[in-house]
């Protein structure tokens, strides 16, 4: 069963599409049917399958999560205890807890079975740049 780790660089909060890298892994695996599992090895980012046609979708998602879990410096977040790693850290953990760190996509005919407008994204929840690792595992 083919497996690899993709390393993604982020430069702050946002959605980083990596569908092409995943498609290349599936294509190079030689497998035509199966299930691709993706798992991000971090606690302050997540994985998402989302629309990749209209950038307003990404903007609105980012804004929604910012409002849902603002920085710990926001007066509404004074209850937070985990603040030593920065005002964006605990909100990032909350956002990751509400989204997925692992997702699966069927593979058929050697291609990911994604909808027309679907893309695979790393959803970075921290402000500063990070290097994130995503494990890809293809099983029959």
N, C-alpha and C positions, 0 to 999 in steps of 0.2 A: 504494500500500500504506500503510494508516494506521499512524502511529507517534506515540507520546507518551512523556513521562516523568512518572512518579508520584513525588512526594516524600513520604517517610514519616518521621515523628518517632518516635524510640525513647527510652526512659528507663532503659535498662540491659538486661542480658542477658535474652533471652526470645524468644518467638515472637509476631509481630505479624501478625494476619490482615488481608489486604487483598483478599479475593475479591470483595467488592462493588464496589470501585473498578475491578477488572479486568473484571468483568461489564459495568459501565457503559460502559467503553471499547469493548468488543466490540459491545454493543448500539448505541452511537452511531456506530460505524464504518459501519453499513449493510451490512457483509459478512455473508453467511450461512454460508459454508463456507470453511475455511482452517486455518491453523496459527498460533497465537499463541505468539510467543517472548518470554520475559521474561529480562532481563539486569540484574543489580545491579552498579552501577559502583563497587564498594568491595572491599577485600581483607580486611576483618575482620567480614564478615557474609555470609549466604548466602540462598538461596531454597529453599523446601521445599513439597511438597504433602503434607499430613498430615491426620489425623483432626481434625475440628473439633467433635465432639460431646462428648467427655469431656475436661475440663481436666486430668485425671490424666495423659493422654498427653503433654501439653506439659510438665508437671512432671517426668515421668520422663525425657523426652528431654533437658531442660535439666540434670538431675542426672547422667545418663549422660555427657554431654559435659563437665560439670564434673569428673567423676572421670577421664575419659579425658585431658583436658588441663587440669590445675589451674593456678592462677596461678604465675608464675615465682618467687614467694616460697616456694612449697611446696618442702620439702627434696628431693623427687624430681625437681624441675625445675631444679636448680642448673646443669645443663649448658647452659642457654639463654644465648645471647650477646646477642640482640636484646631488651634490657630498658629502653632509654631512654624509651620511650613509655608505660611503666606495666607493672605486673605482669600485667595482663590482655591486653596487646597480642599478644605472640607466641602465647599459647594461642589467641587469637582467629584468628590466621592459620592455625594448625593446624586448628582446627575448620572454617574456611572451605575449607581444602584438602581436607577429608574429605567435604564436602557440595557442593552445586551452586551456582554463581553464575549459571547459565543453565538455564532449563527451558522445555519446549514443551508446549502443551496444544492438542489439536484443537478446532476450532470447527465445530459442525453446527447448522443451523437457527437461526443467530444467537446460539447459546449455547455456553459452554464445556462440553466433554464431560468433566465431573468425576463421580466416583462420589458416591453419596449422602452419605457422611460426609467427603468430601475438601474441604479448604480450601487456599488459597494463602497462604503465610506468608513474611515476612522473618524470618530467624533471626539476631537480633542477638547478637554474641559479645563485645561490649565492655560494661564496667560503666557508663560515663558516657553521658549522652544524646547522640544523634547525629541528624543529618538525612540520610537515605539516599535515593538516587535509583535507581529501577527503570525501565529502558527497556522499553516494550511495543511490539512490532512484529507486525502482523497481515499474513500473506501468503496469497495464494490458492493 
